[in-house]
Amino acid sequence: MVVITHQREKCIGCNYCVEEAPYRWAMSHKDGKSILVDGIDKKGFFTTRVFDDEYEDNLKAAEYCPVNIIQVKKI
């Protein structure tokens, strides 16, 4: 199991996460920031649990994020 956490408020809308894992990330037409698909908001941190097959793509998304607001952990 993998946990992905995204601090959306600090997103600058660079789109790297969407390019690396388009099935898990989308760009908002409203404010230009990324959205963690199926993410649940808890005080500005969006979190979701996914299967291990999504680990590599989302780890790349976290590494490429210029503002370091994505965390990906295996549990």
Buried (B, 14 or more C-beta within 10 A) or exposed (E): EBBBBBBBEEBEEBEBBBEBBEEBBEBEEEEEBBBBBEBEEEEEBBBBEBEEEBBEBBBBBBEBBEEEBBBBEEE
